[in-house]
Amino acid sequence: MGAIQSLNVPVSIIMGEKDELVPVMEVRQWAGALKTPSPVQLHPLPEATHFFHGHLGQLKNLLLADLAAK
């Protein structure tokens, strides 16, 4: 976590709530523990898996909207 905590830019984490590789609670805990100068935005996609199969359009739209807001 050390390197990411020194980032002085907005941090967004996009995750699938049906991730079969990384437990959702671990991602939430990790994101909550990050101490960055800018707030950490967590974007869970309810039906998405680790690789976002069938949800790439939703991932793209969320990413583009997030980048446009920053």
mmCIF file of the N, C-alpha and C atoms, coordinates in Angstrom:
data_MODEL
# 
_entry.id   MODEL 
# 
loop_
_atom_site.group_PDB 
_atom_site.id 
_atom_site.type_symbol 
_atom_site.label_atom_id 
_atom_site.label_alt_id 
_atom_site.label_comp_id 
_atom_site.label_asym_id 
_atom_site.label_entity_id 
_atom_site.label_seq_id 
_atom_site.pdbx_PDB_ins_code 
_atom_site.Cartn_x 
_atom_site.Cartn_y 
_atom_site.Cartn_z 
_atom_site.occupancy 
_atom_site.B_iso_or_equiv 
_atom_site.pdbx_formal_charge 
_atom_site.auth_seq_id 
_atom_site.auth_comp_id 
_atom_site.auth_asym_id 
_atom_site.auth_atom_id 
_atom_site.pdbx_PDB_model_num 
ATOM 1   N N  . MET A 1 1  ? 0.810   -1.195  0.000   1.00 0.00 ? 1  MET A N  1 
ATOM 2   C CA . MET A 1 1  ? 0.000   0.000   0.000   1.00 0.00 ? 1  MET A CA 1 
ATOM 3   C C  . MET A 1 1  ? 0.852   1.257   0.000   1.00 0.00 ? 1  MET A C  1 
ATOM 4   N N  . GLY A 1 2  ? 2.099   1.167   0.332   1.00 0.00 ? 2  GLY A N  1 
ATOM 5   C CA . GLY A 1 2  ? 2.939   2.338   0.476   1.00 0.00 ? 2  GLY A CA 1 
ATOM 6   C C  . GLY A 1 2  ? 2.970   3.275   -0.716  1.00 0.00 ? 2  GLY A C  1 
ATOM 7   N N  . ALA A 1 3  ? 3.198   2.741   -1.905  1.00 0.00 ? 3  ALA A N  1 
ATOM 8   C CA . ALA A 1 3  ? 3.318   3.593   -3.092  1.00 0.00 ? 3  ALA A CA 1 
ATOM 9   C C  . ALA A 1 3  ? 2.018   4.299   -3.430  1.00 0.00 ? 3  ALA A C  1 
ATOM 10  N N  . ILE A 1 4  ? 0.906   3.613   -3.308  1.00 0.00 ? 4  ILE A N  1 
ATOM 11  C CA . ILE A 1 4  ? -0.367  4.237   -3.667  1.00 0.00 ? 4  ILE A CA 1 
ATOM 12  C C  . ILE A 1 4  ? -0.738  5.350   -2.685  1.00 0.00 ? 4  ILE A C  1 
ATOM 13  N N  . GLN A 1 5  ? -0.300  5.244   -1.463  1.00 0.00 ? 5  GLN A N  1 
ATOM 14  C CA . GLN A 1 5  ? -0.636  6.265   -0.475  1.00 0.00 ? 5  GLN A CA 1 
ATOM 15  C C  . GLN A 1 5  ? 0.080   7.578   -0.741  1.00 0.00 ? 5  GLN A C  1 
ATOM 16  N N  . SER A 1 6  ? 1.118   7.550   -1.533  1.00 0.00 ? 6  SER A N  1 
ATOM 17  C CA . SER A 1 6  ? 1.833   8.781   -1.838  1.00 0.00 ? 6  SER A CA 1 
ATOM 18  C C  . SER A 1 6  ? 1.252   9.481   -3.068  1.00 0.00 ? 6  SER A C  1 
ATOM 19  N N  . LEU A 1 7  ? 0.273   8.872   -3.730  1.00 0.00 ? 7  LEU A N  1 
ATOM 20  C CA . LEU A 1 7  ? -0.342  9.493   -4.902  1.00 0.00 ? 7  LEU A CA 1 
ATOM 21  C C  . LEU A 1 7  ? -1.087  10.755  -4.498  1.00 0.00 ? 7  LEU A C  1 
ATOM 22  N N  . ASN A 1 8  ? -0.870  11.810  -5.243  1.00 0.00 ? 8  ASN A N  1 
ATOM 23  C CA . ASN A 1 8  ? -1.568  13.067  -4.973  1.00 0.00 ? 8  ASN A CA 1 
ATOM 24  C C  . ASN A 1 8  ? -2.540  13.367  -6.116  1.00 0.00 ? 8  ASN A C  1 
ATOM 25  N N  . VAL A 1 9  ? -3.258  12.327  -6.530  1.00 0.00 ? 9  VAL A N  1 
ATOM 26  C CA . VAL A 1 9  ? -4.268  12.424  -7.582  1.00 0.00 ? 9  VAL A CA 1 
ATOM 27  C C  . VAL A 1 9  ? -5.498  11.654  -7.098  1.00 0.00 ? 9  VAL A C  1 
ATOM 28  N N  . PRO A 1 10 ? -6.645  11.935  -7.668  1.00 0.00 ? 10 PRO A N  1 
ATOM 29  C CA . PRO A 1 10 ? -7.829  11.153  -7.286  1.00 0.00 ? 10 PRO A CA 1 
ATOM 30  C C  . PRO A 1 10 ? -7.628  9.665   -7.590  1.00 0.00 ? 10 PRO A C  1 
ATOM 31  N N  . VAL A 1 11 ? -8.109  8.829   -6.703  1.00 0.00 ? 11 VAL A N  1 
ATOM 32  C CA . VAL A 1 11 ? -7.982  7.378   -6.864  1.00 0.00 ? 11 VAL A CA 1 
ATOM 33  C C  . VAL A 1 11 ? -9.386  6.789   -6.987  1.00 0.00 ? 11 VAL A C  1 
ATOM 34  N N  . SER A 1 12 ? -9.613  6.027   -8.050  1.00 0.00 ? 12 SER A N  1 
ATOM 35  C CA . SER A 1 12 ? -10.878 5.330   -8.249  1.00 0.00 ? 12 SER A CA 1 
ATOM 36  C C  . SER A 1 12 ? -10.611 3.839   -8.330  1.00 0.00 ? 12 SER A C  1 
ATOM 37  N N  . ILE A 1 13 ? -11.429 3.077   -7.647  1.00 0.00 ? 13 ILE A N  1 
ATOM 38  C CA . ILE A 1 13 ? -11.341 1.625   -7.687  1.00 0.00 ? 13 ILE A CA 1 
ATOM 39  C C  . ILE A 1 13 ? -12.679 1.115   -8.209  1.00 0.00 ? 13 ILE A C  1 
ATOM 40  N N  . ILE A 1 14 ? -12.636 0.408   -9.324  1.00 0.00 ? 14 ILE A N  1 
ATOM 41  C CA . ILE A 1 14 ? -13.835 -0.170  -9.911  1.00 0.00 ? 14 ILE A CA 1 
ATOM 42  C C  . ILE A 1 14 ? -13.741 -1.673  -9.707  1.00 0.00 ? 14 ILE A C  1 
ATOM 43  N N  . MET A 1 15 ? -14.774 -2.246  -9.110  1.00 0.00 ? 15 MET A N  1 
ATOM 44  C CA . MET A 1 15 ? -14.730 -3.667  -8.781  1.00 0.00 ? 15 MET A CA 1 
ATOM 45  C C  . MET A 1 15 ? -16.052 -4.333  -9.114  1.00 0.00 ? 15 MET A C  1 
ATOM 46  N N  . GLY A 1 16 ? -15.985 -5.614  -9.428  1.00 0.00 ? 16 GLY A N  1 
ATOM 47  C CA . GLY A 1 16 ? -17.189 -6.410  -9.620  1.00 0.00 ? 16 GLY A CA 1 
ATOM 48  C C  . GLY A 1 16 ? -17.584 -7.035  -8.302  1.00 0.00 ? 16 GLY A C  1 
ATOM 49  N N  . GLU A 1 17 ? -18.835 -6.886  -7.919  1.00 0.00 ? 17 GLU A N  1 
ATOM 50  C CA . GLU A 1 17 ? -19.284 -7.457  -6.651  1.00 0.00 ? 17 GLU A CA 1 
ATOM 51  C C  . GLU A 1 17 ? -19.387 -8.976  -6.689  1.00 0.00 ? 17 GLU A C  1 
ATOM 52  N N  . LYS A 1 18 ? -19.298 -9.558  -7.879  1.00 0.00 ? 18 LYS A N  1 
ATOM 53  C CA . LYS A 1 18 ? -19.304 -11.020 -7.997  1.00 0.00 ? 18 LYS A CA 1 
ATOM 54  C C  . LYS A 1 18 ? -17.921 -11.525 -8.404  1.00 0.00 ? 18 LYS A C  1 
ATOM 55  N N  . ASP A 1 19 ? -16.908 -10.792 -7.983  1.00 0.00 ? 19 ASP A N  1 
ATOM 56  C CA . ASP A 1 19 ? -15.514 -11.154 -8.289  1.00 0.00 ? 19 ASP A CA 1 
ATOM 57  C C  . ASP A 1 19 ? -15.223 -12.523 -7.702  1.00 0.00 ? 19 ASP A C  1 
ATOM 58  N N  . GLU A 1 20 ? -14.771 -13.430 -8.552  1.00 0.00 ? 20 GLU A N  1 
ATOM 59  C CA . GLU A 1 20 ? -14.482 -14.782 -8.111  1.00 0.00 ? 20 GLU A CA 1 
ATOM 60  C C  . GLU A 1 20 ? -13.020 -14.963 -7.677  1.00 0.00 ? 20 GLU A C  1 
ATOM 61  N N  . LEU A 1 21 ? -12.198 -13.942 -7.810  1.00 0.00 ? 21 LEU A N  1 
ATOM 62  C CA . LEU A 1 21 ? -10.781 -14.041 -7.442  1.00 0.00 ? 21 LEU A CA 1 
ATOM 63  C C  . LEU A 1 21 ? -10.413 -13.216 -6.211  1.00 0.00 ? 21 LEU A C  1 
ATOM 64  N N  . VAL A 1 22 ? -10.979 -12.029 -6.099  1.00 0.00 ? 22 VAL A N  1 
ATOM 65  C CA . VAL A 1 22 ? -10.657 -11.132 -4.983  1.00 0.00 ? 22 VAL A CA 1 
ATOM 66  C C  . VAL A 1 22 ? -11.929 -10.896 -4.176  1.00 0.00 ? 22 VAL A C  1 
ATOM 67  N N  . PRO A 1 23 ? -11.950 -11.305 -2.908  1.00 0.00 ? 23 PRO A N  1 
ATOM 68  C CA . PRO A 1 23 ? -13.150 -11.112 -2.098  1.00 0.00 ? 23 PRO A CA 1 
ATOM 69  C C  . PRO A 1 23 ? -13.535 -9.628  -1.987  1.00 0.00 ? 23 PRO A C  1 
ATOM 70  N N  . VAL A 1 24 ? -14.813 -9.361  -2.193  1.00 0.00 ? 24 VAL A N  1 
ATOM 71  C CA . VAL A 1 24 ? -15.320 -7.992  -2.182  1.00 0.00 ? 24 VAL A CA 1 
ATOM 72  C C  . VAL A 1 24 ? -14.996 -7.290  -0.861  1.00 0.00 ? 24 VAL A C  1 
ATOM 73  N N  . MET A 1 25 ? -15.145 -7.986  0.245   1.00 0.00 ? 25 MET A N  1 
ATOM 74  C CA . MET A 1 25 ? -14.862 -7.362  1.546   1.00 0.00 ? 25 MET A CA 1 
ATOM 75  C C  . MET A 1 25 ? -13.400 -6.945  1.665   1.00 0.00 ? 25 MET A C  1 
ATOM 76  N N  . GLU A 1 26 ? -12.490 -7.705  1.077   1.00 0.00 ? 26 GLU A N  1 
ATOM 77  C CA . GLU A 1 26 ? -11.076 -7.329  1.113   1.00 0.00 ? 26 GLU A CA 1 
ATOM 78  C C  . GLU A 1 26 ? -10.827 -6.042  0.339   1.00 0.00 ? 26 GLU A C  1 
ATOM 79  N N  . VAL A 1 27 ? -11.487 -5.900  -0.809  1.00 0.00 ? 27 VAL A N  1 
ATOM 80  C CA . VAL A 1 27 ? -11.333 -4.673  -1.602  1.00 0.00 ? 27 VAL A CA 1 
ATOM 81  C C  . VAL A 1 27 ? -11.890 -3.490  -0.815  1.00 0.00 ? 27 VAL A C  1 
ATOM 82  N N  . ARG A 1 28 ? -13.061 -3.662  -0.206  1.00 0.00 ? 28 ARG A N  1 
ATOM 83  C CA . ARG A 1 28 ? -13.669 -2.582  0.583   1.00 0.00 ? 28 ARG A CA 1 
ATOM 84  C C  . ARG A 1 28 ? -12.772 -2.184  1.759   1.00 0.00 ? 28 ARG A C  1 
ATOM 85  N N  . GLN A 1 29 ? -12.216 -3.176  2.440   1.00 0.00 ? 29 GLN A N  1 
ATOM 86  C CA . GLN A 1 29 ? -11.316 -2.896  3.571   1.00 0.00 ? 29 GLN A CA 1 
ATOM 87  C C  . GLN A 1 29 ? -10.052 -2.196  3.095   1.00 0.00 ? 29 GLN A C  1 
ATOM 88  N N  . TRP A 1 30 ? -9.483  -2.673  2.002   1.00 0.00 ? 30 TRP A N  1 
ATOM 89  C CA . TRP A 1 30 ? -8.269  -2.077  1.453   1.00 0.00 ? 30 TRP A CA 1 
ATOM 90  C C  . TRP A 1 30 ? -8.529  -0.641  1.051   1.00 0.00 ? 30 TRP A C  1 
ATOM 91  N N  . ALA A 1 31 ? -9.631  -0.396  0.344   1.00 0.00 ? 31 ALA A N  1 
ATOM 92  C CA . ALA A 1 31 ? -9.964  0.962   -0.087  1.00 0.00 ? 31 ALA A CA 1 
ATOM 93  C C  . ALA A 1 31 ? -10.196 1.869   1.120   1.00 0.00 ? 31 ALA A C  1 
ATOM 94  N N  . GLY A 1 32 ? -10.848 1.352   2.146   1.00 0.00 ? 32 GLY A N  1 
ATOM 95  C CA . GLY A 1 32 ? -11.107 2.139   3.349   1.00 0.00 ? 32 GLY A CA 1 
ATOM 96  C C  . GLY A 1 32 ? -9.847  2.456   4.137   1.00 0.00 ? 32 GLY A C  1 
ATOM 97  N N  . ALA A 1 33 ? -8.843  1.604   4.015   1.00 0.00 ? 33 ALA A N  1 
ATOM 98  C CA . ALA A 1 33 ? -7.597  1.801   4.759   1.00 0.00 ? 33 ALA A CA 1 
ATOM 99  C C  . ALA A 1 33 ? -6.617  2.729   4.050   1.00 0.00 ? 33 ALA A C  1 
ATOM 100 N N  . LEU A 1 34 ? -6.851  3.008   2.770   1.00 0.00 ? 34 LEU A N  1 
ATOM 101 C CA . LEU A 1 34 ? -5.938  3.876   2.030   1.00 0.00 ? 34 LEU A CA 1 
ATOM 102 C C  . LEU A 1 34 ? -5.970  5.288   2.604   1.00 0.00 ? 34 LEU A C  1 
ATOM 103 N N  . LYS A 1 35 ? -4.833  5.831   2.816   1.00 0.00 ? 35 LYS A N  1 
ATOM 104 C CA . LYS A 1 35 ? -4.703  7.208   3.309   1.00 0.00 ? 35 LYS A CA 1 
ATOM 105 C C  . LYS A 1 35 ? -4.015  8.021   2.223   1.00 0.00 ? 35 LYS A C  1 
ATOM 106 N N  . THR A 1 36 ? -4.801  8.518   1.293   1.00 0.00 ? 36 THR A N  1 
ATOM 107 C CA . THR A 1 36 ? -4.265  9.309   0.194   1.00 0.00 ? 36 THR A CA 1 
ATOM 108 C C  . THR A 1 36 ? -4.690  10.757  0.370   1.00 0.00 ? 36 THR A C  1 
ATOM 109 N N  . PRO A 1 37 ? -3.944  11.706  -0.183  1.00 0.00 ? 37 PRO A N  1 
ATOM 110 C CA . PRO A 1 37 ? -4.319  13.113  -0.081  1.00 0.00 ? 37 PRO A CA 1 
ATOM 111 C C  . PRO A 1 37 ? -5.686  13.400  -0.705  1.00 0.00 ? 37 PRO A C  1 
ATOM 112 N N  . SER A 1 38 ? -6.022  12.698  -1.764  1.00 0.00 ? 38 SER A N  1 
ATOM 113 C CA . SER A 1 38 ? -7.329  12.855  -2.403  1.00 0.00 ? 38 SER A CA 1 
ATOM 114 C C  . SER A 1 38 ? -8.234  11.716  -1.961  1.00 0.00 ? 38 SER A C  1 
ATOM 115 N N  . PRO A 1 39 ? -9.545  11.940  -1.944  1.00 0.00 ? 39 PRO A N  1 
ATOM 116 C CA . PRO A 1 39 ? -10.455 10.865  -1.539  1.00 0.00 ? 39 PRO A CA 1 
ATOM 117 C C  . PRO A 1 39 ? -10.406 9.673   -2.495  1.00 0.00 ? 39 PRO A C  1 
ATOM 118 N N  . VAL A 1 40 ? -10.608 8.497   -1.957  1.00 0.00 ? 40 VAL A N  1 
ATOM 119 C CA . VAL A 1 40 ? -10.671 7.270   -2.750  1.00 0.00 ? 40 VAL A CA 1 
ATOM 120 C C  . VAL A 1 40 ? -12.139 7.013   -3.098  1.00 0.00 ? 40 VAL A C  1 
ATOM 121 N N  . GLN A 1 41 ? -12.418 6.851   -4.390  1.00 0.00 ? 41 GLN A N  1 
ATOM 122 C CA . GLN A 1 41 ? -13.767 6.546   -4.850  1.00 0.00 ? 41 GLN A CA 1 
ATOM 123 C C  . GLN A 1 41 ? -13.846 5.049   -5.141  1.00 0.00 ? 41 GLN A C  1 
ATOM 124 N N  . LEU A 1 42 ? -14.807 4.378   -4.510  1.00 0.00 ? 42 LEU A N  1 
ATOM 125 C CA . LEU A 1 42 ? -15.016 2.958   -4.745  1.00 0.00 ? 42 LEU A CA 1 
ATOM 126 C C  . LEU A 1 42 ? -16.291 2.805   -5.568  1.00 0.00 ? 42 LEU A C  1 
ATOM 127 N N  . HIS A 1 43 ? -16.185 2.140   -6.710  1.00 0.00 ? 43 HIS A N  1 
ATOM 128 C CA . HIS A 1 43 ? -17.313 1.948   -7.619  1.00 0.00 ? 43 HIS A CA 1 
ATOM 129 C C  . HIS A 1 43 ? -17.587 0.455   -7.781  1.00 0.00 ? 43 HIS A C  1 
ATOM 130 N N  . PRO A 1 44 ? -18.491 -0.108  -6.975  1.00 0.00 ? 44 PRO A N  1 
ATOM 131 C CA . PRO A 1 44 ? -18.833 -1.516  -7.156  1.00 0.00 ? 44 PRO A CA 1 
ATOM 132 C C  . PRO A 1 44 ? -19.861 -1.702  -8.272  1.00 0.00 ? 44 PRO A C  1 
ATOM 133 N N  . LEU A 1 45 ? -19.642 -2.683  -9.135  1.00 0.00 ? 45 LEU A N  1 
ATOM 134 C CA . LEU A 1 45 ? -20.613 -3.037  -10.165 1.00 0.00 ? 45 LEU A CA 1 
ATOM 135 C C  . LEU A 1 45 ? -21.288 -4.328  -9.705  1.00 0.00 ? 45 LEU A C  1 
ATOM 136 N N  . PRO A 1 46 ? -22.581 -4.251  -9.346  1.00 0.00 ? 46 PRO A N  1 
ATOM 137 C CA . PRO A 1 46 ? -23.268 -5.364  -8.673  1.00 0.00 ? 46 PRO A CA 1 
ATOM 138 C C  . PRO A 1 46 ? -23.201 -6.726  -9.364  1.00 0.00 ? 46 PRO A C  1 
ATOM 139 N N  . GLU A 1 47 ? -23.320 -6.800  -10.658 1.00 0.00 ? 47 GLU A N  1 
ATOM 140 C CA . GLU A 1 47 ? -23.373 -8.093  -11.344 1.00 0.00 ? 47 GLU A CA 1 
ATOM 141 C C  . GLU A 1 47 ? -22.054 -8.483  -12.009 1.00 0.00 ? 47 GLU A C  1 
ATOM 142 N N  . ALA A 1 48 ? -21.041 -7.651  -11.899 1.00 0.00 ? 48 ALA A N  1 
ATOM 143 C CA . ALA A 1 48 ? -19.783 -7.901  -12.609 1.00 0.00 ? 48 ALA A CA 1 
ATOM 144 C C  . ALA A 1 48 ? -18.875 -8.862  -11.848 1.00 0.00 ? 48 ALA A C  1 
ATOM 145 N N  . THR A 1 49 ? -18.110 -9.638  -12.627 1.00 0.00 ? 49 THR A N  1 
ATOM 146 C CA . THR A 1 49 ? -17.115 -10.552 -12.066 1.00 0.00 ? 49 THR A CA 1 
ATOM 147 C C  . THR A 1 49 ? -15.734 -9.886  -12.150 1.00 0.00 ? 49 THR A C  1 
ATOM 148 N N  . HIS A 1 50 ? -14.701 -10.648 -11.855 1.00 0.00 ? 50 HIS A N  1 
ATOM 149 C CA . HIS A 1 50 ? -13.341 -10.102 -11.843 1.00 0.00 ? 50 HIS A CA 1 
ATOM 150 C C  . HIS A 1 50 ? -12.938 -9.525  -13.195 1.00 0.00 ? 50 HIS A C  1 
ATOM 151 N N  . PHE A 1 51 ? -13.348 -10.180 -14.267 1.00 0.00 ? 51 PHE A N  1 
ATOM 152 C CA . PHE A 1 51 ? -12.945 -9.740  -15.604 1.00 0.00 ? 51 PHE A CA 1 
ATOM 153 C C  . PHE A 1 51 ? -14.040 -8.939  -16.317 1.00 0.00 ? 51 PHE A C  1 
ATOM 154 N N  . PHE A 1 52 ? -15.126 -8.621  -15.607 1.00 0.00 ? 52 PHE A N  1 
ATOM 155 C CA . PHE A 1 52 ? -16.214 -7.779  -16.122 1.00 0.00 ? 52 PHE A CA 1 
ATOM 156 C C  . PHE A 1 52 ? -16.877 -8.369  -17.365 1.00 0.00 ? 52 PHE A C  1 
ATOM 157 N N  . HIS A 1 53 ? -16.870 -9.708  -17.511 1.00 0.00 ? 53 HIS A N  1 
ATOM 158 C CA . HIS A 1 53 ? -17.532 -10.344 -18.661 1.00 0.00 ? 53 HIS A CA 1 
ATOM 159 C C  . HIS A 1 53 ? -18.987 -9.911  -18.720 1.00 0.00 ? 53 HIS A C  1 
ATOM 160 N N  . GLY A 1 54 ? -19.416 -9.442  -19.889 1.00 0.00 ? 54 GLY A N  1 
ATOM 161 C CA . GLY A 1 54 ? -20.779 -8.991  -20.067 1.00 0.00 ? 54 GLY A CA 1 
ATOM 162 C C  . GLY A 1 54 ? -21.059 -7.618  -19.493 1.00 0.00 ? 54 GLY A C  1 
ATOM 163 N N  . HIS A 1 55 ? -20.043 -6.983  -18.920 1.00 0.00 ? 55 HIS A N  1 
ATOM 164 C CA . HIS A 1 55 ? -20.218 -5.676  -18.283 1.00 0.00 ? 55 HIS A CA 1 
ATOM 165 C C  . HIS A 1 55 ? -19.173 -4.668  -18.746 1.00 0.00 ? 55 HIS A C  1 
ATOM 166 N N  . LEU A 1 56 ? -18.515 -4.967  -19.865 1.00 0.00 ? 56 LEU A N  1 
ATOM 167 C CA . LEU A 1 56 ? -17.457 -4.063  -20.333 1.00 0.00 ? 56 LEU A CA 1 
ATOM 168 C C  . LEU A 1 56 ? -18.006 -2.696  -20.735 1.00 0.00 ? 56 LEU A C  1 
ATOM 169 N N  . GLY A 1 57 ? -19.203 -2.652  -21.284 1.00 0.00 ? 57 GLY A N  1 
ATOM 170 C CA . GLY A 1 57 ? -19.817 -1.364  -21.619 1.00 0.00 ? 57 GLY A CA 1 
ATOM 171 C C  . GLY A 1 57 ? -20.072 -0.538  -20.379 1.00 0.00 ? 57 GLY A C  1 
ATOM 172 N N  . GLN A 1 58 ? -20.571 -1.176  -19.339 1.00 0.00 ? 58 GLN A N  1 
ATOM 173 C CA . GLN A 1 58 ? -20.817 -0.495  -18.069 1.00 0.00 ? 58 GLN A CA 1 
ATOM 174 C C  . GLN A 1 58 ? -19.499 -0.018  -17.458 1.00 0.00 ? 58 GLN A C  1 
ATOM 175 N N  . LEU A 1 59 ? -18.470 -0.855  -17.522 1.00 0.00 ? 59 LEU A N  1 
ATOM 176 C CA . LEU A 1 59 ? -17.144 -0.485  -17.019 1.00 0.00 ? 59 LEU A CA 1 
ATOM 177 C C  . LEU A 1 59 ? -16.606 0.729   -17.779 1.00 0.00 ? 59 LEU A C  1 
ATOM 178 N N  . LYS A 1 60 ? -16.712 0.684   -19.109 1.00 0.00 ? 60 LYS A N  1 
ATOM 179 C CA . LYS A 1 60 ? -16.232 1.794   -19.941 1.00 0.00 ? 60 LYS A CA 1 
ATOM 180 C C  . LYS A 1 60 ? -16.963 3.089   -19.605 1.00 0.00 ? 60 LYS A C  1 
ATOM 181 N N  . ASN A 1 61 ? -18.283 3.027   -19.504 1.00 0.00 ? 61 ASN A N  1 
ATOM 182 C CA . ASN A 1 61 ? -19.061 4.231   -19.206 1.00 0.00 ? 61 ASN A CA 1 
ATOM 183 C C  . ASN A 1 61 ? -18.718 4.809   -17.837 1.00 0.00 ? 61 ASN A C  1 
ATOM 184 N N  . LEU A 1 62 ? -18.553 3.937   -16.856 1.00 0.00 ? 62 LEU A N  1 
ATOM 185 C CA . LEU A 1 62 ? -18.189 4.401   -15.519 1.00 0.00 ? 62 LEU A CA 1 
ATOM 186 C C  . LEU A 1 62 ? -16.805 5.031   -15.519 1.00 0.00 ? 62 LEU A C  1 
ATOM 187 N N  . LEU A 1 63 ? -15.868 4.398   -16.193 1.00 0.00 ? 63 LEU A N  1 
ATOM 188 C CA . LEU A 1 63 ? -14.506 4.925   -16.270 1.00 0.00 ? 63 LEU A CA 1 
ATOM 189 C C  . LEU A 1 63 ? -14.468 6.283   -16.972 1.00 0.00 ? 63 LEU A C  1 
ATOM 190 N N  . LEU A 1 64 ? -15.161 6.396   -18.096 1.00 0.00 ? 64 LEU A N  1 
ATOM 191 C CA . LEU A 1 64 ? -15.188 7.677   -18.833 1.00 0.00 ? 64 LEU A CA 1 
ATOM 192 C C  . LEU A 1 64 ? -15.857 8.774   -18.013 1.00 0.00 ? 64 LEU A C  1 
ATOM 193 N N  . ALA A 1 65 ? -16.946 8.448   -17.336 1.00 0.00 ? 65 ALA A N  1 
ATOM 194 C CA . ALA A 1 65 ? -17.632 9.440   -16.502 1.00 0.00 ? 65 ALA A CA 1 
ATOM 195 C C  . ALA A 1 65 ? -16.742 9.873   -15.344 1.00 0.00 ? 65 ALA A C  1 
ATOM 196 N N  . ASP A 1 66 ? -16.044 8.920   -14.753 1.00 0.00 ? 66 ASP A N  1 
ATOM 197 C CA . ASP A 1 66 ? -15.148 9.220   -13.637 1.00 0.00 ? 66 ASP A CA 1 
ATOM 198 C C  . ASP A 1 66 ? -13.990 10.109  -14.083 1.00 0.00 ? 66 ASP A C  1 
ATOM 199 N N  . LEU A 1 67 ? -13.420 9.796   -15.233 1.00 0.00 ? 67 LEU A N  1 
ATOM 200 C CA . LEU A 1 67 ? -12.311 10.614  -15.753 1.00 0.00 ? 67 LEU A CA 1 
ATOM 201 C C  . LEU A 1 67 ? -12.783 12.019  -16.116 1.00 0.00 ? 67 LEU A C  1 
ATOM 202 N N  . ALA A 1 68 ? -13.969 12.134  -16.685 1.00 0.00 ? 68 ALA A N  1 
ATOM 203 C CA . ALA A 1 68 ? -14.506 13.449  -17.064 1.00 0.00 ? 68 ALA A CA 1 
ATOM 204 C C  . ALA A 1 68 ? -14.787 14.307  -15.839 1.00 0.00 ? 68 ALA A C  1 
ATOM 205 N N  . ALA A 1 69 ? -15.130 13.683  -14.727 1.00 0.00 ? 69 ALA A N  1 
ATOM 206 C CA . ALA A 1 69 ? -15.439 14.418  -13.504 1.00 0.00 ? 69 ALA A CA 1 
ATOM 207 C C  . ALA A 1 69 ? -14.189 14.941  -12.811 1.00 0.00 ? 69 ALA A C  1 
ATOM 208 N N  . LYS A 1 70 ? -13.042 14.416  -13.176 1.00 0.00 ? 70 LYS A N  1 
ATOM 209 C CA . LYS A 1 70 ? -11.807 14.791  -12.497 1.00 0.00 ? 70 LYS A CA 1 
ATOM 210 C C  . LYS A 1 70 ? -11.075 15.732  -13.386 1.00 0.00 ? 70 LYS A C  1 
# 
